[in-house]
Amino acid sequence: MLAAQSVKQWLKIGEAARLLGVTETTLRNWDRAGRLQARRHPVNGYRLYSMTQIRDLLDARDAEPAVSAGDEDDRIDLPPGHWDLRVALDPKHRPQIWDLPASTVRRDWRKYPQEAYVIRRDGCAYRRLTPGEIAALQSLPPECVEHEGLTNRERIAAVGDAVPPPLAAAVGTALRDVVSDLPTATVEICAGVGGMARGMHSAGFDHLATVDRDEPAVTLLRSSGVLPAALVHLADVRTFDFSPFEGRLGLLCGGPPCQPWSQSGHRRGTDDERDLMSWIPDLLGRLSPDAFIFENVPGLLIAGNRSYLENLVTRLRRPADGLRYGVAVARLNAADFGVPQTRRRVFFVGLRDRPASMAHQVFDAVADRRTHRGPGDYSGPVAPWRTVGDAIGDLADPGGWRRWPM
């Protein structure tokens, strides 16, 4: 029996599958065939895989040619991969797995290499995801990133920052459920390609304007038909003229840049010129909306950012003399709302002249709107998290497959 104290030397089946670039089903088949046998956890009976055996398997694969002359594997007609296995499994290169949700789609997926690759379901080949497929992983229509005037890199970067519409819709609908008399007039800052705008529109909100300074994102939103192009403004929110909206808004919302608090942005926080979160209370003080919703990365919640977060929430509660908001903060996972990626984000909800307990009720209502559940979660909906294959399996295959070095 596997000793409990040695568990750290072993990987769960999902971790082992991702490291090896295969599906969990493949690992179970390997276990039955004796190729890579698992042991069982002494308490819960889960399969555990030895890191030593996995390293040996990786070394053996590196030492073998990708395809032998007489191999009947269907990889034989494919061009060789870009990297050897060890490079390919680096976290910044590692492809997405067909039968798992994607990792968090990021702006950096525009770079080469990044995680914007997918392994074919049979585990034999991989290719780069198209901008339309990446949009699908954000639960956006693939055609929303089609624009002849933009490069693939520009389109991927723009869609990487989007708030998935199902997640935005869940928060927006929950807000209207709790505050039934909330006016629907909305201004959105840092709107990007319109992921939050789509979600808020489906929740019944009416945009008076969106503002973003990223030109490719604004170009895509203007051409999408989600909003009249005249309402989509290309501008820096810190210099934009918001005076026409003062005292008129039911909702102020947006996804201020997350790079100051994200790992990929080196977590420079307030030392980063992109930090707009600390400027948000000033805008609230000017516009005094009935409610606000803001989205950011979970890096805001780490211990090192505690003082910043506490100061921010204090300022959100009292952004100006005589203006008070009840504020609640919660971390949500887009996968729980049908988005085919494990995108965890922090949401701030504030309600003017209402208690914080009512803002917390909004997140209770959001939890009630969950549609999917993750592995090991038996308290939520029946449907499991959606996968990469669920999102892109019915789209036209663009080709470009290469041999996966296994």
Backbone torsions as a table, in degrees:
resi	resn	phi	psi	omega
1	MET	NA	144.3	-179.7
2	LEU	-72.1	125.2	179.6
3	ALA	-67.5	139.6	-176.5
4	ALA	-61.7	-35.8	-176.8
5	GLN	-71.2	-9.4	-177.9
6	SER	-99.1	5.8	-173.7
7	VAL	-58.5	-33.8	-177.8
8	LYS	-62.7	-17.5	177.9
9	GLN	-85.3	2.3	-173.9
10	TRP	-125.9	152.0	-179.5
11	LEU	-111.3	144.5	171.7
12	LYS	-68.2	163.3	-173.8
13	ILE	-61.6	-38.2	179.2
14	GLY	-65.3	-40.3	179.1
15	GLU	-66.5	-43.3	179.9
16	ALA	-65.2	-40.3	180.0
17	ALA	-63.3	-44.5	179.5
18	ARG	-63.8	-40.7	-179.6
19	LEU	-63.8	-39.9	-177.7
20	LEU	-86.1	-11.2	179.7
21	GLY	73.2	33.6	178.1
22	VAL	-129.6	173.3	178.1
23	THR	-86.5	164.5	176.1
24	GLU	-64.4	-33.3	177.0
25	THR	-61.6	-41.4	177.4
26	THR	-60.6	-42.5	179.8
27	LEU	-64.1	-38.9	177.9
28	ARG	-64.4	-38.4	177.0
29	ASN	-65.8	-41.2	177.8
30	TRP	-61.9	-38.8	179.5
31	ASP	-62.0	-46.8	179.8
32	ARG	-65.6	-32.6	-179.1
33	ALA	-84.1	-7.9	180.0
34	GLY	82.3	8.2	-178.9
35	ARG	-72.9	-43.0	176.3
36	LEU	-144.4	94.1	-172.9
37	GLN	-84.6	142.5	178.6
38	ALA	-100.4	158.1	168.3
39	ARG	-109.6	165.6	-176.4
40	ARG	-103.4	138.2	176.2
41	HIS	-62.2	135.4	-174.3
42	PRO	-66.5	-17.6	-177.0
43	VAL	-104.1	-53.7	-173.1
44	ASN	-102.8	-6.3	176.0
45	GLY	77.4	6.7	179.6
46	TYR	-67.2	150.1	174.8
47	ARG	-67.8	136.3	174.9
48	LEU	-129.6	139.4	-175.0
49	TYR	-116.8	134.2	-176.8
50	SER	-70.5	127.8	175.8
51	MET	-61.4	-33.9	179.9
52	THR	-64.3	-45.2	179.4
53	GLN	-65.6	-37.5	179.2
54	ILE	-65.1	-43.1	177.6
55	ARG	-61.2	-42.1	178.9
56	ASP	-61.9	-40.3	179.7
57	LEU	-65.5	-40.7	177.5
58	LEU	-63.2	-43.1	179.5
59	ASP	-63.2	-41.1	179.7
60	ALA	-64.5	-39.4	178.8
61	ARG	-66.0	-41.1	179.0
62	ASP	-62.1	-31.2	-176.3
63	ALA	-80.8	-14.9	-177.4
64	GLU	-97.3	148.6	172.5
65	PRO	-63.8	150.0	-176.9
66	ALA	-59.1	-43.1	179.7
67	VAL	-144.0	127.7	179.2
68	SER	-81.2	164.9	-173.9
69	ALA	-61.4	-34.9	-176.8
70	GLY	-101.6	10.8	-177.3
71	ASP	-66.9	132.5	177.8
72	GLU	-94.6	4.5	178.0
73	ASP	-57.7	143.0	-175.9
74	ASP	-73.5	2.8	174.5
75	ARG	-79.8	-8.1	-168.9
76	ILE	-63.8	-28.1	-179.5
77	ASP	-91.8	4.0	-178.1
78	LEU	-93.6	149.6	173.4
79	PRO	-68.5	157.8	-179.1
80	PRO	-66.0	159.3	178.5
81	GLY	-71.5	169.9	-179.5
82	HIS	-74.4	-32.0	-170.2
83	TRP	-133.5	162.2	168.4
84	ASP	-76.3	173.3	-169.3
85	LEU	-64.0	-40.1	-176.7
86	ARG	-65.4	-40.6	177.1
87	VAL	-67.0	-42.3	-177.1
88	ALA	-62.4	-29.0	-178.1
89	LEU	-92.9	4.4	171.5
90	ASP	-59.7	139.9	-176.3
91	PRO	-54.3	-28.9	-179.3
92	LYS	-85.4	-5.1	177.8
93	HIS	-111.0	-26.3	-164.5
94	ARG	-52.8	124.9	179.6
95	PRO	-70.7	162.7	173.2
96	GLN	-76.7	151.9	-179.0
97	ILE	-100.8	130.0	-172.7
98	TRP	-54.9	-42.2	-173.1
99	ASP	-98.2	19.1	176.2
100	LEU	-127.3	158.1	170.7
101	PRO	-62.7	152.3	176.4
102	ALA	-68.7	157.2	165.9
103	SER	-70.2	176.7	-176.1
104	THR	-61.9	121.6	175.5
105	VAL	-67.0	131.9	-174.9
106	ARG	-132.6	159.8	176.1
107	ARG	-57.0	-33.4	-177.1
108	ASP	-69.9	-6.9	176.4
109	TRP	-64.2	-11.2	177.0
110	ARG	-72.9	-18.0	-174.9
111	LYS	-81.5	162.7	178.5
112	TYR	-120.7	122.0	-8.4
113	PRO	-89.8	158.1	170.3
114	GLN	-146.6	-168.6	-174.1
115	GLU	-76.9	3.6	-174.0
116	ALA	-79.3	44.0	174.2
117	TYR	-124.0	154.9	178.8
118	VAL	-130.8	139.0	173.7
119	ILE	-88.0	132.3	177.7
120	ARG	-58.6	154.5	-173.9
121	ARG	-57.6	-33.2	179.8
122	ASP	-78.8	-3.0	177.3
123	GLY	76.6	6.7	-174.2
124	CYS	-96.0	-17.3	-172.4
125	ALA	-146.8	161.0	178.0
126	TYR	-145.4	161.4	176.9
127	ARG	-156.8	169.2	177.8
128	ARG	-80.2	140.4	175.7
129	LEU	-73.6	146.3	177.2
130	THR	-83.2	161.5	175.3
131	PRO	-56.2	-38.8	178.9
132	GLY	-64.8	-38.4	177.9
133	GLU	-67.4	-38.8	178.0
134	ILE	-65.8	-37.6	173.1
135	ALA	-59.2	-42.1	179.0
136	ALA	-62.2	-35.7	176.7
137	LEU	-66.7	-21.0	174.5
138	GLN	-91.6	6.4	-175.9
139	SER	61.8	32.4	172.8
140	LEU	-105.6	150.9	176.7
141	PRO	-64.8	132.6	-177.7
142	PRO	-54.3	-32.2	-177.5
143	GLU	-70.9	-11.6	-177.8
144	CYS	-69.4	-14.4	179.1
145	VAL	-107.5	9.7	178.0
146	GLU	-80.4	118.5	178.6
147	HIS	-161.9	118.9	-175.1
148	GLU	-66.0	-23.3	-177.2
149	GLY	-83.3	-0.9	-177.4
150	LEU	-119.4	146.6	176.5
151	THR	-79.0	165.0	175.5
152	ASN	-58.6	-41.4	-178.8
153	ARG	-62.4	-41.8	179.1
154	GLU	-65.0	-40.1	-178.7
155	ARG	-69.7	-40.0	178.3
156	ILE	-65.8	-42.7	179.3
157	ALA	-61.2	-43.1	-177.9
158	ALA	-64.6	-45.3	-176.6
159	VAL	-75.1	-21.7	-179.7
160	GLY	-65.5	-25.4	-179.4
161	ASP	-89.3	-1.9	-170.9
162	ALA	-69.6	147.4	167.6
163	VAL	-84.4	121.6	-179.0
164	PRO	-58.4	128.6	-176.9
165	PRO	-54.2	-40.7	-179.8
166	PRO	-61.4	-34.9	178.8
167	LEU	-69.6	-45.4	177.4
168	ALA	-61.1	-41.6	-179.8
169	ALA	-63.0	-38.7	179.6
170	ALA	-63.0	-43.1	-179.7
171	VAL	-69.9	-44.6	-179.1
172	GLY	-64.0	-42.5	179.4
173	THR	-66.7	-39.6	177.2
174	ALA	-62.6	-39.2	177.8
175	LEU	-60.8	-44.2	-179.4
176	ARG	-71.8	-28.7	175.5
177	ASP	-64.8	-40.6	-176.7
178	VAL	-79.5	-39.9	-179.2
179	VAL	-113.1	83.7	-171.2
180	SER	-67.5	-23.6	-178.3
181	ASP	-98.3	18.3	-177.1
182	LEU	-70.3	125.8	174.8
183	PRO	-61.3	151.2	-173.0
184	THR	-95.6	-8.9	-178.5
185	ALA	-62.0	127.1	-169.6
186	THR	-133.9	140.6	165.5
187	VAL	-120.8	135.1	-179.6
188	GLU	-119.6	129.3	176.3
189	ILE	-102.7	155.7	179.1
190	CYS	50.0	51.6	-170.7
191	ALA	-78.4	-19.9	179.8
192	GLY	59.3	-137.8	-178.5
193	VAL	-83.8	2.9	173.5
194	GLY	98.4	23.0	177.9
195	GLY	-63.0	-49.1	178.2
196	MET	-67.1	-38.2	179.5
197	ALA	-58.9	-42.4	177.9
198	ARG	-61.6	-45.7	-179.1
199	GLY	-64.8	-42.6	-179.9
200	MET	-69.0	-34.4	176.5
201	HIS	-62.8	-42.5	179.5
202	SER	-68.9	-22.1	177.1
203	ALA	-84.8	-3.3	175.2
204	GLY	101.9	9.8	178.7
205	PHE	-88.8	151.1	-177.6
206	ASP	-118.3	114.2	-178.0
207	HIS	-76.0	130.3	169.4
208	LEU	-90.6	-25.3	-180.0
209	ALA	-170.3	151.6	164.8
210	THR	-124.5	150.5	-178.3
211	VAL	-135.4	132.1	175.2
212	ASP	-157.4	148.3	-178.5
213	ARG	-100.9	-1.0	179.7
214	ASP	-85.3	109.9	-172.0
215	GLU	-62.7	-45.3	177.7
216	PRO	-59.1	-40.7	180.0
217	ALA	-64.2	-44.3	179.2
218	VAL	-63.9	-40.4	177.7
219	THR	-58.9	-44.2	-179.7
220	LEU	-67.8	-40.1	-180.0
221	LEU	-66.8	-40.0	179.4
222	ARG	-63.3	-34.4	-176.4
223	SER	-88.9	-4.4	-173.8
224	SER	-80.0	-22.8	-176.2
225	GLY	82.6	0.9	178.6
226	VAL	-64.7	-41.2	178.5
227	LEU	-132.6	155.3	170.6
228	PRO	-57.8	135.6	-175.2
229	ALA	-55.8	-31.0	-178.0
230	ALA	-67.1	-18.8	179.7
231	LEU	-90.1	-6.0	-176.8
232	VAL	-102.2	109.9	-171.2
233	HIS	-105.6	131.8	173.1
234	LEU	-93.5	105.8	-176.5
235	ALA	-168.4	159.7	171.1
236	ASP	-79.2	125.1	-176.0
237	VAL	-61.1	-24.9	-177.4
238	ARG	-75.3	-16.2	178.7
239	THR	-117.5	-1.7	-178.8
240	PHE	-70.7	146.4	179.7
241	ASP	-85.5	101.8	179.3
242	PHE	-92.5	2.0	-173.4
243	SER	-56.7	-33.7	179.3
244	PRO	-63.9	-13.3	-174.3
245	PHE	-108.4	1.6	-176.7
246	GLU	-63.6	125.9	178.0
247	GLY	74.1	9.5	-175.4
248	ARG	-110.6	-7.2	-165.6
249	LEU	-97.8	136.5	166.0
250	GLY	-81.7	-34.4	-174.7
251	LEU	-142.8	133.9	166.1
252	LEU	-114.1	126.1	-176.4
253	CYS	-140.7	172.5	176.4
254	GLY	156.8	172.1	177.8
255	GLY	-122.6	79.0	-180.0
256	PRO	-54.0	152.0	-175.5
257	PRO	-48.2	132.3	-177.8
258	CYS	-96.0	-8.5	-174.7
259	GLN	-56.5	-36.1	179.6
260	PRO	-59.7	-21.0	-175.7
261	TRP	-118.0	2.1	-177.8
262	SER	-95.4	159.3	178.5
263	GLN	-64.5	-40.9	-178.6
264	SER	-68.5	-23.0	178.2
265	GLY	-92.2	9.4	176.4
266	HIS	68.0	10.7	172.8
267	ARG	49.7	50.5	179.0
268	ARG	-81.2	-11.4	172.9
269	GLY	56.6	-130.9	-177.1
270	THR	-66.7	-13.8	176.1
271	ASP	-81.6	-3.4	-178.7
272	ASP	-97.0	128.9	-178.5
273	GLU	-63.6	-16.3	179.8
274	ARG	-84.3	1.5	-179.1
275	ASP	-72.2	100.5	176.9
276	LEU	-100.0	-15.1	-177.7
277	MET	-58.5	-41.0	-177.9
278	SER	-71.7	-13.3	177.5
279	TRP	-90.8	-18.5	-175.7
280	ILE	-55.9	-44.7	179.8
281	PRO	-57.2	-33.2	177.3
282	ASP	-62.9	-41.6	179.0
283	LEU	-67.5	-39.4	176.7
284	LEU	-59.7	-40.9	179.9
285	GLY	-61.9	-31.5	179.4
286	ARG	-79.4	-42.9	-171.0
287	LEU	-93.0	-24.4	-179.4
288	SER	42.1	56.3	177.9
289	PRO	-67.8	162.1	176.9
290	ASP	-69.6	-27.2	-179.2
291	ALA	-153.4	160.9	173.1
292	PHE	-140.7	152.3	173.5
293	ILE	-137.1	123.4	175.9
294	PHE	-130.0	145.8	-176.3
295	GLU	-120.6	141.6	177.0
296	ASN	-155.5	-179.7	-176.2
297	VAL	-80.7	154.5	-179.6
298	PRO	-67.8	-10.1	175.6
299	GLY	-57.7	-22.7	176.7
300	LEU	-62.4	-22.6	-174.1
301	LEU	-93.3	-4.9	-178.4
302	ILE	-69.8	157.9	-173.2
303	ALA	-57.0	-36.8	-177.2
304	GLY	-66.2	-17.6	-180.0
305	ASN	-105.5	12.9	-173.7
306	ARG	-60.3	-46.8	-177.3
307	SER	-64.2	-38.3	177.9
308	TYR	-63.2	-46.6	-177.7
309	LEU	-63.4	-43.9	179.9
310	GLU	-62.8	-42.0	178.5
311	ASN	-65.5	-40.3	179.6
312	LEU	-62.3	-46.9	-178.7
313	VAL	-63.5	-39.6	177.0
314	THR	-59.3	-41.9	-179.5
315	ARG	-72.7	-33.6	175.7
316	LEU	-65.6	-33.9	179.2
317	ARG	-68.3	-34.3	-178.0
318	ARG	-135.1	73.8	-175.2
319	PRO	-75.4	-16.8	179.4
320	ALA	-158.9	162.0	178.5
321	ASP	-58.5	128.9	178.0
322	GLY	79.8	3.0	-178.7
323	LEU	-116.5	121.3	-175.7
324	ARG	-129.6	141.0	176.9
325	TYR	-130.0	138.7	165.5
326	GLY	-84.4	125.9	-169.8
327	VAL	-122.2	139.4	172.5
328	ALA	-134.4	149.9	-179.0
329	VAL	-128.9	135.8	179.3
330	ALA	-149.0	151.4	175.0
331	ARG	-100.2	129.0	-178.8
332	LEU	-122.4	152.1	177.3
333	ASN	-114.1	119.1	-177.8
334	ALA	-58.1	-28.6	-179.6
335	ALA	-61.0	-27.6	179.7
336	ASP	-70.9	-10.2	-176.8
337	PHE	-118.7	23.2	173.4
338	GLY	90.2	6.8	177.6
339	VAL	-84.6	130.3	-174.5
340	PRO	-80.7	47.8	174.4
341	GLN	-156.4	149.7	178.8
342	THR	-87.4	74.1	-177.2
343	ARG	-98.4	104.9	179.8
344	ARG	-96.4	129.1	-177.6
345	ARG	-140.7	153.3	176.8
346	VAL	-96.3	132.8	176.8
347	PHE	-117.4	138.1	173.9
348	PHE	-110.0	127.4	175.8
349	VAL	-122.5	131.2	177.4
350	GLY	-132.0	141.7	-179.3
351	LEU	-125.6	123.7	-176.5
352	ARG	-70.5	132.3	176.8
353	ASP	56.8	30.9	176.4
354	ARG	-131.9	154.6	-176.5
355	PRO	-70.6	156.7	177.8
356	ALA	-60.9	-29.6	179.4
357	SER	-60.2	-31.9	178.7
358	MET	-72.1	-35.7	174.8
359	ALA	-64.3	-36.9	176.6
360	HIS	-66.0	-32.4	176.8
361	GLN	-61.9	-30.4	177.1
362	VAL	-60.3	-45.4	-179.0
363	PHE	-70.8	-29.8	172.1
364	ASP	-62.2	-40.8	178.8
365	ALA	-69.3	-33.4	175.0
366	VAL	-62.0	-45.4	-179.9
367	ALA	-59.5	-34.9	178.9
368	ASP	-69.1	-15.5	-177.4
369	ARG	-97.3	6.7	175.6
370	ARG	-58.9	140.4	-179.4
371	THR	-116.2	-15.5	-175.3
372	HIS	-138.9	164.3	-179.5
373	ARG	-137.3	152.6	179.7
374	GLY	-89.0	173.9	179.2
375	PRO	-58.5	135.3	177.8
376	GLY	81.0	-3.4	178.9
377	ASP	-98.1	106.7	-177.3
378	TYR	-108.5	9.9	-177.9
379	SER	-97.4	-10.2	-174.5
380	GLY	-106.2	-155.3	-179.4
381	PRO	-62.1	164.9	-177.2
382	VAL	-76.1	-36.6	-173.7
383	ALA	-66.6	129.6	176.6
384	PRO	-74.3	162.6	176.9
385	TRP	-50.3	141.9	176.1
386	ARG	-74.1	152.6	-174.2
387	THR	-112.3	172.9	175.2
388	VAL	-56.7	-45.6	-179.7
389	GLY	-62.6	-35.8	176.6
390	ASP	-61.0	-36.9	-174.4
391	ALA	-79.6	-38.0	-171.1
392	ILE	-117.0	-2.7	-174.2
393	GLY	-61.9	-28.9	-178.4
394	ASP	-94.7	-1.1	178.3
395	LEU	-81.6	156.5	178.4
396	ALA	-61.6	134.0	179.3
397	ASP	-74.0	120.4	-177.7
398	PRO	-81.0	-5.4	-177.0
399	GLY	77.9	-162.3	-178.6
400	GLY	84.2	17.5	-179.6
401	TRP	-69.0	142.9	174.6
402	ARG	-128.8	159.7	-179.7
403	ARG	-65.6	127.8	171.6
404	TRP	-80.0	127.4	-172.2
405	PRO	-77.0	74.9	-178.2
406	MET	-120.2	NA	NA
